[in-house]
């Protein structure tokens, strides 16, 4: 299946089912893609990593359009998984497009390193965009809560899996896009460790986490990060997309819905906040 539009958080789900038919050696045809957003770039990295762990190798046809190729290279995805994928052009030829001092995709591995990673991203953003301290606190708070969820919830039972957490931030003309994702156990299994939520279906678990603030922790005061972030997004007319397993949660301003998505392990979060919040 050739992609003929921008590969973004909304378009990705339709292509995932096509790729999975040939897993773990899918053909990912990006040749006609017009652009790649940070959610799609991070997801491509997770997907390529999952193929590699299953003994396969994703085959990628790189974008023909220079702007789309620059999008993909600047995201850092080729630096992260370049040795784990086959591409129709040598990656050495793209070195001039690789990220420099600020790599959009950052690995999130241990809880003790999360604050340092968030500070590093924020410092890089300060050098690139004059956001101001109030705006930086909003971004840093969201990044910190989401990134801490990876070591806390992506593998709560200590199974032999690598959640391979990723974080990214990108500025556009009209919004700031924040992405945090992993390929761990997912919200449904994590929440099921709390007896109160053990019998919930995937969509019910996702709604409980985002609307009710449900958590795998039984003691009050712990958890609820995604609900708090959803409330900030709602108050500031932003957009939120959370996918986990086979369930997806969409929110645009005050409207929200829960539905089915093509299954993929872990939790993937996309937050888009209007640029006016930071520069207004």
Secondary structure, DSSP 8 states (H G I E B T S, - for coil): ----S-B-TTTHHHHHHHHHTTTTS-EEE-TT---B-HHHHHHHHHHHHHHHHTT--EEEE--SSHHHHHHHHHTTHHHHHGGGEEESS-GGGGGGGS--S--SEEEE--HHHHHHHHHHHHHHHHHH----HHHHHHHHHHHHHHHHHHHHHTTTT--S----EEEEEEE-SSEEEEEEE--SSHHHHHHTTSGGGTT--HHHHHHIIIII---S--STTS--HHHHHHHHHHHTT-EEEEEEEEEEEEEETTEEEEEEEEEEEEEEEEEEEETHHHH-
